[in-house]
Amino acid sequence: MTQSITDALHALAHQHLPEDIAERWIGLLRPGLRLEKVTGTGTDPVVGRLGGLPELPEDEEWPVWEGHGPLSFIASFDCAALPSAALDISLPADGTLAFFYFDGQLDGGVEVVAPDEPDSWAGARVLYVPAGVDVVEREAPEGIRPYPGIPLTARPETTAPYLWHPVVYREFGPMPDDHPVWSEDFQDALWDHAEGTEHRVGGHADPVQDEVEAEVARGALGNPPWDDPRIQEEALDWTLLAQFDSDDDADMMWGDCGVLYWLIRPEDLAERRFDRAMFTWQCG
């Protein structure tokens, strides 16, 4: 029998950490959904897709960053088709979530969408289309080349926090530099456990650089100095909505093999305030 991801992470913790610390670290694991490309067998349920053309209400304007141009359609998923009962966030039970991003097609990548640049926030959008609303497939605006459409399926997975995530500091702090969680053996084991390209809904974000939660928290606070303790506190209030990796099949490359991230506060998610989601991206 194939070992489950949950069992594998538990085993890694018990193998590389003292028993009491292993159990506390395991308590920080969170359920997520890994979005994978549908295989040729056609037996996996389709829950969404990368690229292609979005289906939007006729009266819904294509997202635009004023003064810069239209955004590109990145991905969407059918909330009713997702096995979201496995998650610890309150996704809508039905309807569709669609993700758009100003990807540089119109300006050669000159303008960057970033959480510390409030004037750029309009360059990334999440649209929620409730169930029962009539939609039509929309052609991409002039100058925007749609990405190849890739159908996606989803499987539950257990996700681990980045080792410098604020929840780790909250659980184990104060943490000396030689804390077991930061040991080279444990870091290497987690790295070897990673499965490569990952599109994800819910769970812990998988950062390319440092914790993405701190990036959006600092932006939400108005960009105080990085050593401002409010950043770590605010970061605890943000959770991953979805991340979309660079993907050769979808012809998506975010910088140098980077990842796009959308995060949201749980209370905004519960109220379906997707306009309050924050975006960031990282690359190698």
C-alpha positions, 0 to 999 in steps of 0.5 A: 500500500502506498504510504499516505502523505500524512503518514510520510510527514509524521514519519519524517517528524518522528525520525528527525525530531525529538518526540515532544517536538515532533508531536508539536510540529505534527500539530501544525500540519494542515489539509490542502488540495493538490491540483493535478493535470487530468490523465488520459484515462479520463477517470479523474473528476475535473474540478477546474483548469489552468488557462483556456478562456474563462466563463463569466457573466455577460455583464461582468467586465474582464478584469483590467488594471487601469492605465496598464491593461487587461489581466490574463486568465490564469485558472479557475475551479468549480467549488462544487466539484472540489472535495473541499470538505477535506479542507479547514477553510470555508470555501463556497459550496458551489459557484466558480472561482477565477484567477486573473493576473497582469502577467507582462504580456502587454508591457514585457514584464516592466510593471510588477504586481506586489503586496508592497505596492498598493497601486499594483494590487489591481494587477491580480484579481479573484472573481467569484461567480455564484451558482445559477448565474448565466455565463458565457465563454469570453474571448481574451482582450486584444494583446492577451494570448490565452494560456493552453487549457489544462483540465485539473483534478484534485486530491487531498494532501497534508501540507507542512508549514514553511519552517520559518512560518509565524505559526512555527515561531508561535509554537516553539518560540523563542527559537535558538539557531540550533533548534531541532526544527531547523536542523539540516537533516530535517530540512533535507528530509522535507525537501526530498519529500516535496513532489515538484510542480504544485498547484494548490488550494488551501493548506499551507503555502509552499514558498519559493523564498520566504513566507508569503504570509509575511509579504502580504501582511506587511503590505496590508499594514502599509509597509512598515519596516520588516522588523516591525513585530506587527508583521508576524502577528498580522501574518497569522491572520492570512491563509492560502486560498490558492497557488499556481506554479510555473507549468510547462504544459500550460506555457506558464513561467512566472519569472524563474520557475516561480509561483503565484499566490493568493491569500485571504483572511478567514473572515473575508473568505467566510463572507465571500469577500474575494475582492479583499484577497491579497496577491504575491509571487516568488521565483528562484 
